[in-house]
Every structure is written in structure tokens, then in C-alpha cells.
Amino acid sequence: MPIKSGNQEPSAILHIDESTQQGSGHSLLIRCSQCFFVSVAVLLSSGILGLPLKLHRSGFFPFLLTFSPNVLLQILVVYFFVIVLQVCDSALEESLHDDNTYNSLNGLSLVETDTASRNGGSPSTDHANHEETTSNDGAKVDLNLPKRKRFNMQTSSKITTNLHVLAKLFFPRWLRFLVGPLFLIEFTLILTCYALAGSEAAGQLFGINYVYMIPVFVISLSIIILVTYAIIQPIVSVLTLIKGLVFMFVCVIGVSLGSESHNPITTNWKYAADPILFETIALGGLPLCMPMIYEKFGKTKKEIRAFRNSIFSAIIFCALLNVLWAWSVLSVVPQLDSSCRTPTTNITTRLVEVKSQLPPDVATTTVASREMACDPSSSLEAALLSGTITTIPFTKMVIEKNPNMAFCAVLIRIFVSLSTAVSFLVIGASLHHTIIGFINFLMTLRRMKYAAESRAVPSSTGRFNFLSSNFFWHILSSSGFFFLIFCIAMAQPQSMIKLFERYVSIGLNFAGPAVFLMFQRVWLPPYSHLSIPLSSNSKVRPFRYLILLYYGGIIAYDLVVIIYDMVAS
């Protein structure tokens, strides 16, 4: 087998800082708990706010049939991506990410190249006087060591596994230029959707127009990410535990009321494919965050397995919650509304009647849809047509069926606000992690270049000394992206539901083929000789082709839907 596995950390594995390996003094159980809750925060997000709307024609059982394969495929994606993350660590130890030696298009073997350079180098290099230089970090670097070893001494503590390094290692150069911008666009779209949904929910909670809540929501959470990045995972874990408990309580209320009201759930297998895109969204996004979570774990077989099993548990837990939520909504909210397919009549009268029965936030949503013939809070079909999230009709029906449940409206608004805020923190922190990796990579390549030329790295002096700091560029670059997200959200694009289904889903589903391509690459030179703590099972390996077929088909279907909608409109 090309990639070796061992119970103990082999020499080829990336050297991990002692503090990192001990998880900053935390036990493995605590780190696994944080991994579980952060993964739940990624999965239990805005996908659940739109998924039940797509079931208005198909019903529950077709959804269950199409949702089950998605759960299994997500587990396979995580399984193979964990292998890729380990190989990336080992490759960083070998410094196989050097632009001057690695070219994925010609299959150059770095190990052979470097060995040849050491054994067959010029006499002037082999017998040169012993020279040392000092890096920016204050470490002594032997200039007579091969360039890769000098580079490793300076960068092993700087460059860690992140999306930028993964793309650089395992994608061809031409594809790398497409994948990098795609990741950034995907981060931007997801965070924009969270900003819109979170601001709307917060506005409803406090009785403020959501437009005025967008600056508060985006700016405050962005500052939290930048200031508390080092401890963001414990913060997210606590908030996710709270929102998970609230969500389960809401689901139980829905199931309880549904069993009492006997709301009919219609099934139509003809429309079984309707919710497929939102199903992948509801369990998507983990590969964007896994490199950040992975850093907290030591690189031993026990810890890697614990990391992987924690994410598996989060996927299964969130899948069960999605099924429970779908059943809860369908058992309470009518699926179809014939008035949505009739000409607009008596709109003003109906709006007045509805407004008197609903909480302020639902009434506001209804009044905003004056041109519609159907009330967006009356059915799943009407909510989908108006771009309204699932909780609006759910809240109305709960209050209608049991007026004593009026507190449920406040509880749901708290859940939506908290859910989107926590998801914004996790995805925003993952974006910041990717930017940190990119900046560190550029800076270390710069230092390597000057070290190879036996020159000191030029730095700013005096009042502009901060310009030489990696930290300054981390904050500046991430702030620029968060400002872009704020501007897009303020421009008030089309509804969050349509934005998620049509465009965000393409990027989330691209993670499947991307993981497939990266896993294919790790079995080829120059990575085939590397050792990793936890290798893949030979019986599971063939299932990687299912990832390519499934997610490739979903992306093709998504593109067809987008093109069809554009032509139809």
C-alpha cells in the first residue's frame, strides 16, 4: 500500500507543537466534544430553514428515500477527506509544497530530485564553509542545508493544513486557479445568506427593520471572529449546545401538536427529486471547516480516529434532527395552497384578517407580499413562492392550533437568530483560517527566497514596522472579505432560499468531486511514500467513485435547474 499507517507517530509525520498536540491542556474528550458541536453548528444551519419548504409537493417518505443516500455520501466524503488531511500534514513535513520543486502537471518526484541535489551537487556547495543566517522569527538557519530542510526549519510552525495548501498540493495548477476563487466565492455566498437570515430573525425578535440589523449582525460577529479566533471553538460549542436544545424542544412541540391536529401529509413520488438540492445543503459545508477543526488534534492514530468519529456522530445526529424537523413541520403546516395558483383577489381584506391573528414578525412578512394571491404564512407552498423561511408558517400554525403556545414564536425567533449567528461564526472563522494559511504561505515563501540568496528579509522600520507582521495582514485581509459580505447583504439580493438553492449548493456540492480528486492524488508520487497515522480501509476505498457520481450528478442537475429558470423567466 503506497500510504503507510502506524500506531505511533512516524518520522515523516508533521512535527506538531507540544502545546497543540496536548490541545492546550484539554483532554481528548473535550476536544472531541468541541469537534462534535462545531460540526453540528456547520450542519444545523440555514439548510433546515428551507428544506421543509421543498417537501410541499413530494411529502415525507420520498424525502426520506432521497435523504438517506445523502447521509451516507457525506460520511464517505469525511472519511476520505481525513486521509487527505493527514497526507497534507506529512507533505508539509517534507516541504513538498515548494513552488520551485513541485509541479503537479509533470509528476516530478520531489524525493528523488532532492536526493540527487544532495548527492550530486557542485563541489562548491558540498564543501562550502558553514554559514548561518537568522530568520525573521529569530531562529538560526543553516544555509548549507538543502533548501527544503532550511525551508522546513523556518516554516513547520507557520504553515499548517488549510484549504489553500490543500488546493496547492493536490490540484493541477490550472485547476488551482479555479478552486481558490471558488472557495472564496462560496464562503462569501454562505456568509451573505447567514447575514440576511440572521438579520431578519434578529429584526423580528427586537421589532426592528432587518435592514438596520444587517450592520449590527455582520460587524459585531466579524469583530468577535477576529478578536476571539483562538478560542472560537469553545464559544461555538456552548452556543451550539444551547441552540440544539432549543431546536429539539421546538421539534417536539411540532410533533406533539401534529399528532393532535391530524394534519394530512400528502405524498407524491412524482416530485421526489424536488428536495435533493436542499438535502445536500442541509448536510453540506463540513470540508470547508474540517482543516480548522483538525488543527486541535494530535497526529496519532487514536486522536485522528476520535476526530473522524466525532464528525461522523455530528452528521448522523443532524440527519436525525432534519428528519424530525421535516416530520414536525409537515404534521403542522399544510403543504399546498390552491389560492397560490389563482388570480389575485381581495388581497387587502385577507391581509387585515391575517394580521390580527399573527405575531408582529409574521404580519410584517405577510404585508410585504401584497402582490401574492396567497398568504406566505398559510402553507409551505406559499412560503416557498414568497422566499419565506419555514419558521414563519410553522409559527402561525402552532399558535392557531394552540394559543397557549404563543411563547413558541419567541422561542423560534431566538433559535433562528442564534442558529444563524453561530453558523456565521463557524464559517467566518473557517474563512479567516484559510486567509491566515494563504498569508503565512506567501510570507514564508518570501523568507525562503531571501534565505536561499543569503540575504536578510527587508522589513519596514519605525512607525510602519507593523507592515511586516503576518498578523496585520491576517486582520486586514479578513476584514476586507467581511466588508464585502456586508456590502452584498446591504444590497438585498434575492431571497435567502433561492440564493442558497441555486448558487450556494453548487459550491457545497463541489466539495465531493474535490475530495475525490485530492484522494486520487495522494496515491501518486510524490505522496505515495508518505506515512500517515490512520490509513483507509481497502474495502472502503472503491466507494470513492460514488462520491464523484453522486455529487457530479447533483451539480449537473443544479445547473440544469438554473438554466431552466433563466429561460423560463
N, C-alpha and C positions, 0 to 999 in steps of 0.2 A: 504494500500500500504506500503510495507516494508520501502521504502526510502521516507522520508518526504520532503516536499518542503514548502518554506515560502518566503514572500516578503522581510522580514528583516533577517539579518544575525543571525541564531540561535546559541545557546551556543556551539553546537557541531562542528561548522564550524571552520576550522583552523584559528587561530589568525594571521592576516596579519599586517605586519609592516605598520605604518601610512604613511610612505613615499611611500611604494609600493602601498598601496591602492589608493593613490592620483595620482599614475602614475608619480611620480617625478614632480608634479606640472602641468602635462599635462592634458588637458581636455579629456573627454571620446571620443570626435570626433577625436582628434589627435591619440589617441591610436587605435581607430577603423581603421583609415586610415593606420597606420603603420601595423596593423594586416592584412589588405587587401593587401597591397603592398608586405609584406614579404611572404604571401601565394601565391601571383602571382609569386614572384621570385622562389618559390619552384616548382610551376606547369609549368611555362613558361620557360622551360629549354631545356636540350638536347633531350627530347622526341619529340619536334616539329622538330628537325633536322633530325629525322629518320622516323617519321610517314608517310609523303607523299610517301616515297620510297616503303612502304609496300602496297600502293594502285595501283601499276603498273599493276596488273592483275585484281583486283576487280573493280576499278573505284570509283566514288564518292558516289553514292547512297547506295551501300552495306555498305560502310564505315559509312554513316550517320545512317543506321539502327543498326549497331553493336555498334556505339559510344554512342548513346542515353542512353541505359541501363547503360553503364559505368558511365555516368554523375550522374544518379540517385543513383547508388550504392555508389559512392564517397560521395554524400551528406548524405546518410544514415550512412556511416562509421563515418563521422564527427559528426553527430547528437548523435550517441551512445557513441562516444569517449568523448564528452563533459561531459556526465553523469559520465563516468568512472573517468575523471579528478577531478570532484567535490567530488566524493566519496573518492578518494585518499587523497584530502585535509582534509576531515573530519576524515579519518582514521589516518592521521598524527597527528591531534589534540588529538586523543585517544591513540596515540602511539601503534597502532596495528601492527607496523612493527618490533617489538622486536623479534629477533630470538628465545629468550628463552621462549616466550609465544605463538607465532603463528606457527602453522603447518597446512598448507592447506590440508594435506592428512587425518587428523583425525577430521577436523571440530570443533576444540576446540573453545568454546565461550570465548573470552577474557574478556568480561564484567563480566560474571559470575565468572570466575576464579579470576579476580582482586577483585571483591566484596567479595568473600569468603576469600581471603587472608587478607582483611582488617578486616572483622568481626570475622574471626576465627583464627586470628594469635596468636602466642605464647604470653604469658603474658610479656615476656621479651621484645618483640617487641612493644606491645601495651603501656607499661608503661616505656619504656626506657627514659633515660634523653634526653633532647632536644640537638641535635647535628647539627652542620653546617659544611660544607666544602666549599671551594672555587673552582669553575671550572676554566678551562684554560682561559675562557673569562672574569673572574673576578666577576662572579655572585655568590651570596650566595645560596647554595643549602641545603635544609633541609634534612638531612639523615634519619629522622624519617618518612618522607613522603613515601608512597608506591613507589616502584621502577619506575613504569610507570610515576607517577607525577614528580618525580625527573628528569627522563629522558626528559619529555616534557619541563621542565623549561630550560634545557640546550640545547635542540635541535630544538625547534619550529622555531627559526630564522635561523637555519642552514640547516635542511633537508627540501627540497621543492619537489614538484611534478616533477619527471623526469622519464625517461624510466626505469632506474634501480629499482626505488621504485615501479613503476607500475608492473614490472615483479615480484618483490618480494611479493607484496601484492596479486596479482590476479592469479598467476600461481602456480601449484603444484611444489614442489621442483625439481622433476626430469625434468619437462619442463623448469623450470627457467634456468637450466644449459645449455639448448639448445638455449633458446631465447636470453640470454645475448650475447653469441658469435655470434649468427645470426645477431643481431642488429649491432654489431661492424663490422662484415664482410660486411654487407650491406652499412654502412657508407663508408667503405674503397673502395668498388667497385664503388659506385656512385661518390665519390670524385676523384677516379682514372680516370673515364670516363670524368669528367669535366676537369681534368688536361690535358688529351690528346686532347680533343676538343678545349679547350681554348688556349692551347699552339700552336696547329696547326693554329687556326684562327689568333692569335697574330703574329705568324711567317709569315703568308701570308700578314698581314697588314703592317709589317715592312720589308718584304723581307728577312727574316732570317729563316734558317732551324729550324723546330719546335722542334727538339731535344734540341737545345740550349735554347729554350724558356721555356722548362719544369722546370728547376731550378728557373728561374725568376718568372714564374707564381705561382708555388706551394709555394716557400719560401716567396715571398712577401705577398701573400694572407694569408698564415698561420700566419705571423707576425701581419698583420692587425687584424686577428681574436683574437689573444692572447692579443694584446695591447688595442684594442678598443671594447672588448667584451661587456662592459657595455652599449655602445651606438651603437651597431652594427645594431639594428633595424632601427633607423632613417637614418643611412647611406644607408642601403639596400633599404629603401623606396624611397629615392631620386633617386638612381641608377635604381631602377625598373621602376619608372615613365619615366625616360629617355629612357630606352630600350623598354618599352611598346609603347611609341610614335613612336620610330624608326621602330619597328616591324609592327605597324599598317600602317605606311607610305609605307613600302615595300609591304605589302599585297595589298594595294590599287593600287600600281603600277602594280602588277601582274594581278589583276582583270581587270584593265584598258587595259593592253596590250593583255590579253586573249580575251577580247571582240572584239578587233580589228583584231586579227590574226585568230580567229575561229579555234583554235587547237582542233581537235576532242577528246572527252573524252569517252573512251570505257568502257562498263560495263559488267562484267561477274560475275553473282551471285554464280557461282561455287566456286569462291575464296573469298567469303565474310568473311571467317574466317582468312584470311591472316593477317590483321592488328590488330587483337584482342590483342595480347601481347603488341604491341606498344601503343595501345589506353589506356591500363591500366597504362603504364609508363608515358604517356603524362599528366595524371591527378593524378599520384601517388606521395607518399612521404610526404603528409601532417602529418600523425600521428607521423613521426619522428621529426617534428618541432613544433607541437602544444604545448607540455609541456613548451617549451621555451617561446612561444608567450603568453601562458596562464598566466604566472607569472606577466605580466604587468597589468592584470585586477584585480579589486577588486572583492571580493567574495560576490556579491549581485546579486539578480535576474536580475536587469537591465543591469549590466555590463556583466554578463555571457551570456545573450541573445544577447547583442551587439557583444561580441566576436564570438559567433556562427554565427550570421548573416553576419558578416564581412567575415568569411571563406566561407560561402555559396555563397556570392557575388563573391568572387575570383574564386570559382570553375566554376560558370556559365559564368563569364567573360572569363576565359581561355578556356572553352569549345567552346565558340563562336569564339574566336581567332583561335583555332585549326581548326575549320570548315572553317573559312575564308582562312586560310593559305593553307589548303588542296585544296580548290577550286582554289585558286590563282596559286598554283604550277601545278595542273593538266591542267589548262587552258593555260599554257605557255609551259610546258615541255612535250615532247612525252612520253607516258607510256612505250611502248615496242620498242625493237630494235632487228630485226631479225639477225643482224650481231653478236649478243652475243651468238647465237646458231649455228654459222658456224665455220669451221676451221680457224685458224689464217693465214691471208694472207695480204701482202703489209702493214705491220704494220708501218714500218719506214716512208713510203711516207705519210700515213694518219696522223701520228703524227706531221710531219713537217707542213702539211696544217692546222691542228687544232691549233698548237702552234702559228701560225701567226695571228690567229683570236681572241685569248683569252687573258685575263689579266694574268700577271705573275703567280699568285697563281693557277689558273685553269690549266695553261700549265704545271706547276710543278706536279700537281696531275695526269695529263694525261701521262706524260713521265714516271712516276713511275709505270704505269700499262702496260708496254710494252708487257707482255705475254698475254694480253687480246686481243680478236679479235674486241672488240667494245670500243668506246671512253666513259669513265665514265661520261663525261660531256654532252653526247648526248641524254640521256634518263634516266628515273627513274630506269628502269631495269638494265642498265649498271652501274649506280651509286650504286645500291644495291649490285650487284655482286662484285664490287670493294671495298665495305665498305666506300664509299664516302658519305659525308653528303649532304642533299637536296640542300643546297645553291649553290653548285658547278654547277650542271646542270641548276639550276634556273638563276644564274648569266649569264651564257653563252647565254641562250635563250633570256633573256631580252636585252642583248647587240646586239644580232643578229637581233632581231625584231625592235629595235630602238637604233641605235648607239649613239643617244643623251643621252641615259640613262647610259652612261659609269660610271657616278658618283655612280650609284646604286651598282656597285661592291664594291666600298669602303664602302658605307653605310652598305651593308650586312656584310662585314668583321668586321666593327665596332660593329654591332649588335651581331654577334656570339661571339666575344671576350668579349663584355660587359655582354651578357647573361650568358655565362659560368662562368665568374668571379663572378657575383652576386650570381648565384646558388651555387658556391663553398663557398662563404662567408656564405650563409644561412645554408647549410648542414654542413659546418665545424663548425659554431657556435653551431649548434644543437649537434654535436659530442662533442664539448667542454662542453656544458651544461650537457650532460649525464655523462661525465667523472667527472665533478665537483660534480654531485649528488652522484656518486659512492664513490669518495674520502671522501666527507663530511659524508656519511653514515658510512664508516669504522672508521673514526676518532671519530664520536660521540658514536658509539658502544664501542670503546676503552675507551673513557672517562666515559661512563656509567658503564663499568665493574669495573674501578678503584674507582668510586664513591660508587658503591654498596659494595666494600670492604673497604671503608673508607680510601682509600689511595690516595695520590696525583699522578697525571699522570706524569710519568717520561718524562723529556724533555731534549733536547740537550742544552749544555751551550757553552759559548764562541763563537768561530768562526763558530761552527756548529749549532748555535741556529736556523738558518733558516730551518733546517730539521724538526722542529716541526710545521712549518707553513703549513696550508692547501693549501695556495696559491702556495707555492713552488711545491707541489705535483700535483696541477692542471696543472701548466705550464709544468712540466716535463713529465707528462703522455700524455697530448695532443700533446706536441712536438714529443714524440715518435711515436704517430699514424701518424702525418703529415709527419714524416720522412719515415715511412713505405709506405705511399701513394706515396711519391716522388720516392722511390726505385722501386715500381711496375710500375709507369709511365715511368721511365727511361728504364725499361726492355722492353718497347714497346710491350705490349701484342697484341692480335688480335684486329681488328678494333673496334672502339667505338660502331658502330652499332650492331655488333654481341655480344659484351660484354654486352651491355645494354639489348638486346632482350633475350639472353639466360640465363643470370645469375642474373642481377640486377632485372629483372622483378619478379623472384621468391621471393626475399626478399620484394619488394614493395607490391606484392600481398598477401604475408603472413600477412600484416597488417590487412587485412579484417578478416580472421579467428581469429587473435589475439584479435582484438577489440570485436569480438563476444564472445570469451571465457571470457574476462575480464568483459563484461557486464553481462554475465550469473552469474559470481561470486559475483557481487555486491548485488545480491538479496538473498544471503545466509549468515548465521552467519559467522563471527562476524560483518558483514557490514549491515545487514538488519535493524538495529535500527538507523542507522546514518541519519542525516538530511542534505539536500543539498538545495541551493537556487532555482535551476531550474531543476525540475524533468522531466521525459519523459512522453509523452502522451501515454495513454493505447492503443489508436488506432494505434499508430505507432510502438509500441513495437513488435508485431508479425513479422514485416518486417525484423527483425534482422536475421531470418533464411535465407533470400535471400542473405545476405552477405556471410554466410557460403557456400551456394550452388554455388554462382557465382564465388567467388574468389577461393574456393576449386577446382572448375572445371577448372579455368584458370591455377592454379598451376599444376594440373594433365596434362592438355594439354601442358604446357611448358615442363614438364618432358618428355612427350612422344616425343616432337619435338627434345629435346636434345639427347635422346637415339637414335631416328631415324637417326639424323645427324651423331652421333658417329658410328653407324653400317654402314651407307651408305659410310662414309669416310674410 
